[in-house]
């Protein structure tokens, strides 16, 4: 009886640990995808703003 109880608690702890690990990995993957998505968006935004800046700069140069 004592051993059986010990086994149950061990297996319960193991299951819980496994579930938590899965949850953490899921969170990590979600965080990674979100960060990469936003980084790509920001990079595109920076690229566009840089192009605009260069255009404005060249226009300004041509005027003078």
C-alpha positions in Angstrom: 0.0 0.0 0.0 2.8 2.4 0.9 4.7 1.7 -2.2 1.6 2.1 -4.4 0.9 5.5 -2.9 4.5 6.6 -3.5 4.3 5.4 -7.1 1.2 7.5 -7.6 2.6 10.7 -6.3 5.8 10.1 -8.4 3.8 9.5 -11.6 1.6 12.6 -10.9 4.7 14.8 -10.4 6.2 13.4 -13.6 3.0 14.1 -15.6 2.8 17.6 -14.2 6.5 18.2 -15.0 5.9 17.0 -18.6 2.9 19.2 -19.0 4.7 22.2 -17.7 7.6 21.5 -20.1 5.2 21.3 -23.0 3.6 24.6 -21.9 6.9 26.3 -21.6 8.1 25.2 -25.0 4.8 26.3 -26.5 5.2 29.7 -24.9 8.7 29.9 -26.2 7.8 29.1 -29.8 4.9 31.7 -29.7 7.2 34.3 -28.3 9.8 33.6 -30.9 7.3 33.8 -33.8 5.9 37.0 -32.4 9.3 38.7 -32.0 10.5 37.6 -35.5 7.2 38.9 -37.0 7.6 42.3 -35.3 11.3 42.5 -36.1 10.5 41.9 -39.8 7.8 44.6 -39.6 10.2 47.0 -37.9 12.9 46.3 -40.4 10.6 46.9 -43.3 9.5 50.1 -41.7 13.1 51.3 -41.1 14.0 50.4 -44.7 11.1 52.5 -46.0 11.9 55.4 -43.7 15.6 55.3 -44.8 14.5 55.3 -48.5 12.3 58.3 -47.8 15.1 60.0 -46.0 17.5 59.4 -48.9 15.0 60.7 -51.4 14.3 63.8 -49.4 18.1 64.4 -49.0 18.7 64.0 -52.7 15.7 66.3 -53.5 17.1 68.8 -51.1 20.5 68.6 -52.8 19.1 69.0 -56.3 17.2 72.2 -55.2 20.4 73.8 -54.0 
